[in-house]
Amino acid sequence: MNIIDAWLASDKNYDKGFSLYQKYGLGSLVHLFVKGESEYNKNLLEIELRKVRFKTDIPKFEETVEKPVKEQTHIVTYKAPEGPPPTHYEEIDNSKKVRTDYNLKRIKISQMLTNPDLDQEEAANLIDQAFEYRRLTRIETQRMSFLFNNPEKLPTDFKAPKDKKESINPDDVDIEQIETVEEVNRLINNCRRRRTITRKNIRILLKSKGKQKWKQIEKLLKTIEHNSAMKPLIIELNKRNDLLEKLLIKQKEFATI
């Protein structure tokens, strides 16, 4: 366990965390953290430190505990158990705790998004935090699997997977300039995927059950007043639907050639 893992497993003192971020963080948010502790800054500081907790140059945490000296009366031979070494189990347990903490934070964010007084910028920041917690949860799961299946390696050998490159945003493409059917098909799939994410966020705000059909949700959206968190999602959804309709028309044009 390194000093950042130790901080994450503790009560997360803001000043100590800020000091760690200045030494080992990416450094781009110092101007924000220097303003002092707040609920938003504390959550963001934790996210930023979790991003760098696997760096190899972070010192190992050494806890000094005074133990009473006992006189040795006999020697006991110890046979190592099969499977990962004890240090691996400690790291796996730590990852389990971290992953549980992430899930609880995502639940808390979902509850905060139901606040009708939430403005658009705060809602967008909360949604970004929720996606970041989900990404970090996946990394912890992969780390647990690595430690369990590779007992001969050190915990520091685990390398967090790099984020996939963002696919082409259909909003940035001039539809009239599309030259191949393969390109329009790729943009259609991308647009549908982005629309699915927007729908999922709307379901979260409405506390909708997964089995509820989208047509039922659309009818419900027409009958309720939209709060500041819901309005940008509705605008985004309508934008996705209009764009998808234009892309499908373009796809039919290629089919007739």
PLY file of the C-alpha trace (Angstrom):
ply
format ascii 1.0
element vertex 257
property float x
property float y
property float z
element edge 256
property int vertex1
property int vertex2
end_header
0.00 0.00 0.00
1.43 3.38 -1.01
0.82 6.73 0.70
-2.08 7.64 -1.62
-3.82 4.31 -0.93
-3.32 4.99 2.78
-4.96 8.41 2.42
-7.89 6.90 0.48
-8.38 4.30 3.22
-8.32 6.97 5.95
-10.73 9.80 6.80
-9.41 11.68 3.68
-8.09 14.83 5.35
-8.39 17.59 2.73
-5.10 19.35 3.50
-3.10 16.11 3.42
-4.82 15.09 0.17
-4.06 18.47 -1.39
-0.41 18.08 -0.39
-0.31 14.65 -2.07
-1.95 16.08 -5.20
0.68 18.83 -5.42
3.45 16.21 -5.31
2.04 13.38 -7.40
-1.11 14.67 -9.15
-1.49 16.02 -12.65
-1.36 19.58 -11.30
-3.99 21.13 -13.56
-6.52 21.74 -10.75
-4.27 23.33 -8.12
-5.97 26.70 -8.71
-9.30 25.09 -7.74
-8.13 23.06 -4.71
-6.23 26.01 -3.23
-9.58 27.76 -2.63
-10.22 25.38 0.26
-12.39 22.44 1.21
-15.92 22.03 -0.09
-18.06 18.99 -0.84
-17.36 19.34 -4.58
-13.61 19.99 -4.14
-13.24 17.05 -1.73
-14.94 14.62 -4.13
-12.92 15.93 -7.09
-9.66 15.70 -5.11
-10.40 12.05 -4.34
-11.07 11.32 -8.02
-7.82 12.99 -9.09
-5.74 11.08 -6.53
-7.33 7.78 -7.54
-6.18 8.46 -11.11
-2.51 8.45 -10.03
-2.55 5.88 -7.23
-0.90 3.26 -9.47
2.12 5.39 -10.41
5.36 3.61 -9.60
7.13 6.63 -8.09
4.74 6.98 -5.14
6.43 5.98 -1.83
5.19 3.01 0.12
3.18 3.73 3.25
4.97 2.66 6.40
2.96 2.69 9.59
5.06 2.69 12.74
3.49 0.61 15.48
5.32 -0.22 18.66
4.95 -3.88 19.55
5.88 -5.38 22.92
8.98 -7.54 22.79
8.23 -11.16 23.64
10.80 -13.70 24.60
10.95 -16.47 22.00
10.44 -19.84 23.65
10.16 -22.07 20.60
10.32 -21.95 16.82
7.29 -22.69 14.67
7.80 -23.71 11.05
5.33 -22.03 8.68
4.20 -23.44 5.37
3.01 -20.86 2.87
-0.60 -21.45 1.73
-1.38 -22.11 -1.90
-2.64 -19.24 -4.05
-1.74 -15.53 -3.91
0.58 -14.40 -1.08
-0.89 -12.64 2.01
0.13 -9.22 0.68
-2.02 -9.84 -2.40
-5.05 -10.65 -0.26
-4.55 -7.39 1.62
-4.45 -5.47 -1.66
-7.50 -7.34 -2.99
-9.46 -6.48 0.16
-8.42 -2.86 -0.23
-9.68 -2.83 -3.83
-13.00 -4.34 -2.68
-13.44 -1.55 -0.14
-12.54 1.10 -2.71
-14.97 -0.36 -5.24
-17.79 -0.41 -2.67
-17.01 3.21 -1.82
-17.29 4.14 -5.51
-20.70 2.47 -5.83
-22.01 4.27 -2.73
-20.83 7.59 -4.14
-22.60 6.90 -7.44
-25.83 6.19 -5.53
-25.39 9.45 -3.60
-24.88 11.37 -6.86
-28.06 9.80 -8.32
-29.97 11.08 -5.29
-28.44 14.55 -5.63
-29.51 14.72 -9.30
-33.17 14.54 -8.24
-32.86 17.93 -6.53
-35.15 20.33 -8.50
-33.04 23.34 -7.43
-29.88 21.97 -9.08
-28.59 24.27 -11.81
-27.37 23.02 -15.20
-23.64 23.36 -14.49
-23.85 21.52 -11.16
-25.89 18.72 -12.77
-23.33 18.33 -15.56
-20.48 18.16 -13.03
-22.30 15.49 -11.00
-22.96 13.38 -14.10
-19.28 13.63 -15.05
-18.31 12.49 -11.54
-20.69 9.51 -11.77
-19.11 8.37 -15.05
-15.64 8.80 -13.57
-16.56 6.67 -10.53
-17.86 3.97 -12.88
-14.58 4.01 -14.83
-12.52 3.75 -11.64
-14.73 0.89 -10.41
-13.83 -1.10 -13.54
-10.13 -0.46 -12.93
-10.39 -1.79 -9.35
-12.16 -4.91 -10.63
-9.39 -5.50 -13.18
-6.76 -4.95 -10.48
-8.39 -7.56 -8.22
-8.39 -10.08 -11.06
-4.74 -9.32 -11.84
-3.63 -9.82 -8.21
-5.53 -13.06 -7.80
-4.38 -14.62 -11.08
-0.74 -13.48 -10.89
0.61 -14.48 -7.45
4.19 -14.32 -8.70
3.93 -10.62 -9.57
4.01 -7.55 -7.34
0.94 -5.31 -6.83
2.93 -2.47 -8.43
3.17 -4.52 -11.65
-0.48 -3.80 -12.37
-0.92 -1.16 -15.03
-4.27 0.58 -15.27
-5.69 0.23 -18.79
-5.53 3.37 -20.90
-8.79 5.09 -21.72
-10.09 4.34 -25.17
-9.82 7.20 -27.60
-13.02 9.14 -28.05
-14.79 8.04 -31.21
-15.73 10.55 -33.88
-18.41 12.94 -32.69
-21.19 13.07 -35.31
-21.89 16.67 -34.24
-18.55 17.70 -35.74
-19.20 16.10 -39.14
-20.73 17.81 -42.14
-23.28 15.24 -43.34
-23.13 16.51 -46.91
-19.37 15.76 -46.99
-19.77 12.05 -46.15
-18.38 10.05 -49.06
-18.85 6.35 -48.15
-21.62 4.17 -46.74
-19.15 2.76 -44.19
-18.60 6.24 -42.77
-22.31 7.00 -42.46
-22.93 3.60 -40.81
-20.18 4.31 -38.27
-21.70 7.72 -37.48
-25.18 6.18 -37.10
-23.87 3.65 -34.57
-22.03 6.41 -32.71
-25.12 8.61 -32.61
-27.30 5.75 -31.33
-24.76 4.97 -28.62
-24.71 8.59 -27.45
-28.51 8.70 -27.49
-28.61 5.57 -25.32
-26.36 7.27 -22.75
-28.66 10.32 -22.69
-31.73 8.11 -22.24
-30.00 6.28 -19.40
-29.34 9.59 -17.59
-33.00 10.55 -18.02
-34.04 7.22 -16.51
-31.78 7.96 -13.53
-33.45 11.34 -12.93
-36.93 9.81 -13.25
-35.94 6.82 -11.08
-37.35 4.67 -13.86
-37.20 0.88 -13.70
-35.10 -0.79 -16.39
-38.04 -2.79 -17.79
-40.13 0.32 -18.47
-40.38 0.90 -22.22
-38.98 4.11 -23.64
-42.29 5.04 -25.32
-43.90 5.12 -21.87
-41.12 7.39 -20.62
-41.58 9.72 -23.62
-45.27 10.09 -22.77
-44.36 10.81 -19.15
-41.84 13.49 -20.16
-44.60 15.40 -21.98
-46.75 15.57 -18.84
-44.20 16.67 -16.20
-42.36 19.92 -15.56
-38.65 19.64 -16.34
-36.18 20.81 -13.69
-32.80 22.42 -14.40
-31.08 19.02 -14.45
-33.56 17.47 -16.89
-33.74 20.33 -19.42
-30.23 19.91 -20.92
-30.82 16.15 -21.25
-34.07 16.72 -23.15
-32.31 19.19 -25.47
-29.51 16.68 -26.01
-31.98 13.87 -26.73
-33.90 15.93 -29.32
-30.60 16.89 -30.93
-29.58 13.22 -31.18
-32.94 12.22 -32.70
-32.76 14.97 -35.35
-29.18 14.06 -36.25
-29.97 10.35 -36.45
-32.89 11.07 -38.79
-30.58 13.03 -41.15
-27.98 10.25 -41.08
-30.58 7.61 -41.93
-31.70 9.68 -44.90
-28.08 9.87 -46.03
-27.79 6.10 -45.65
-30.79 5.59 -47.96
-29.18 7.87 -50.55
-26.16 5.54 -50.66
-28.47 2.53 -51.02
-30.03 3.98 -54.19
-26.68 4.62 -55.88
0 1
1 2
2 3
3 4
4 5
5 6
6 7
7 8
8 9
9 10
10 11
11 12
12 13
13 14
14 15
15 16
16 17
17 18
18 19
19 20
20 21
21 22
22 23
23 24
24 25
25 26
26 27
27 28
28 29
29 30
30 31
31 32
32 33
33 34
34 35
35 36
36 37
37 38
38 39
39 40
40 41
41 42
42 43
43 44
44 45
45 46
46 47
47 48
48 49
49 50
50 51
51 52
52 53
53 54
54 55
55 56
56 57
57 58
58 59
59 60
60 61
61 62
62 63
63 64
64 65
65 66
66 67
67 68
68 69
69 70
70 71
71 72
72 73
73 74
74 75
75 76
76 77
77 78
78 79
79 80
80 81
81 82
82 83
83 84
84 85
85 86
86 87
87 88
88 89
89 90
90 91
91 92
92 93
93 94
94 95
95 96
96 97
97 98
98 99
99 100
100 101
101 102
102 103
103 104
104 105
105 106
106 107
107 108
108 109
109 110
110 111
111 112
112 113
113 114
114 115
115 116
116 117
117 118
118 119
119 120
120 121
121 122
122 123
123 124
124 125
125 126
126 127
127 128
128 129
129 130
130 131
131 132
132 133
133 134
134 135
135 136
136 137
137 138
138 139
139 140
140 141
141 142
142 143
143 144
144 145
145 146
146 147
147 148
148 149
149 150
150 151
151 152
152 153
153 154
154 155
155 156
156 157
157 158
158 159
159 160
160 161
161 162
162 163
163 164
164 165
165 166
166 167
167 168
168 169
169 170
170 171
171 172
172 173
173 174
174 175
175 176
176 177
177 178
178 179
179 180
180 181
181 182
182 183
183 184
184 185
185 186
186 187
187 188
188 189
189 190
190 191
191 192
192 193
193 194
194 195
195 196
196 197
197 198
198 199
199 200
200 201
201 202
202 203
203 204
204 205
205 206
206 207
207 208
208 209
209 210
210 211
211 212
212 213
213 214
214 215
215 216
216 217
217 218
218 219
219 220
220 221
221 222
222 223
223 224
224 225
225 226
226 227
227 228
228 229
229 230
230 231
231 232
232 233
233 234
234 235
235 236
236 237
237 238
238 239
239 240
240 241
241 242
242 243
243 244
244 245
245 246
246 247
247 248
248 249
249 250
250 251
251 252
252 253
253 254
254 255
255 256
